[in-house]
Amino acid sequence: MKFAFKCLLTVTFLLTLSLAALACSKGSPVNKVKLVEIALTDESYAFGVDKNQPELLPKVNELITKIKDDGTFDQIYERYFGGGTPQPVVSAKPDSAKEQLVVATNAAFEPFEYMEGDK
């Protein structure tokens, strides 16, 4: 069960990272999105990198290696899926001077998403 949560956390993190990287890439429009249906009971997960942006793959792999090596991945896992306490996050203010990726969520799915006051 612990391994499944680590896999889910990894997939969520990598998808967010991939979307952020795509949003920040200038002159590289995303031509189409393909939904791949995955049975949520399967323990196999994956993510993809746009074949038109192959420079993203080594960057993502480098980040994964770094957070595994320096213990960041285990800290994140412990905080959200082990015995730790999740810490609330305050949303960044919109800034028209920067390119920003705006993400929205329905925070009604504890323990993955929830609200504590306005955080």
N, C-alpha and C positions, 0 to 999 in steps of 0.2 A: 504494500500500500504506500509506504514512504517513497519508493522508487517511482510509482505512478504520479505522485504529487510533484516530485522533482521534474519528471518529464513534462507535466502540464505547465509548471512554472517556466521551464526552459522554453517551451514552445511559445507561451504567451510573451515572454521577454523578447525572443527572437523575432516574432511577428511584429511586435511594437517597434523594435529596432529597425527591421526591414522597411516598415511603413515610413518611419521617420527618415531613413536614408533616401527612400524614393521621393518623399516630399521635398527634401532638400536638394535633390539633383536637378540642376538647371539644364534646360534643353533636352530632357529625356522624358517625354510624356509617356505615361502608362497607357498602352494601347488597349488592353483589355484585361479583365480579371476573370479568372477561372475558379469556380467553386469546386473544391474536391471534397466530397462527402466522406467523413470518417466516422465509423461507429465509435461512440465515446467509451465503449467498454474495451476496445482494443488498446493494447499497451504500446503500439508503435506510432511514433509521431515524426513529423518532418516539416521542413519549411523549404521554400524555394527562393532562388535569387533570379531576377530577370536576366535572361540570357543576353539581352542587349546592354546589360550593365555588369559584365563579369568582374569588374574591379571591386564590386561589393563583397563578393564571396571571400577573398582573403581577409578583408577588413572584419567581416563578421566572425570568421574562424579565429582571427587574432584576438578579438574581444572575448569570445568564448574561452579560449585558452587562458587569457589573462585573468578573467574572473574566477575560473576554476583554480588556477595556480595561486592566486593571492587570497583565496578564501571568501571572496565576495559572494560567489554563488551559494556557498554553504550558509553564509550569514543571512542572505535573502530567504533561502529555504527555511532556515530555523525560525526566522521572524514570522513568516506567514504560514508555515505548515508544520513546524515542530512545536516546541513548547514555548516559543517566544511570543511577544506581544506586537502585533502590527502597529506601525506608527502612522498617524494621519498625515496627509499631504495637503498643503495649501496650493490651489491652482495658481499657475502663473497668470499675470495680467496680460491681456492682449497687447501687443506692441507692433504697430504698423510699420515700424522701422526695420523689423526683422521678418524673415520667413518663419512661420510657426506652423506646426502640425497641431491641429485642434482635435482632441479626442473627447468623446462623450461616452457616458456609461449609465446604465440603470443600476444604481447602487443597492439593489434589493436582494443580492445573492451572497449573503454571509456564508462562509467567512471570506470569500474572494473580494467582494465589493460591498461596502456599507458606509454609512455616515456616522460620524461622532460630532454632534453639533453642526457647525458649518464646514467641517473638514471631512 
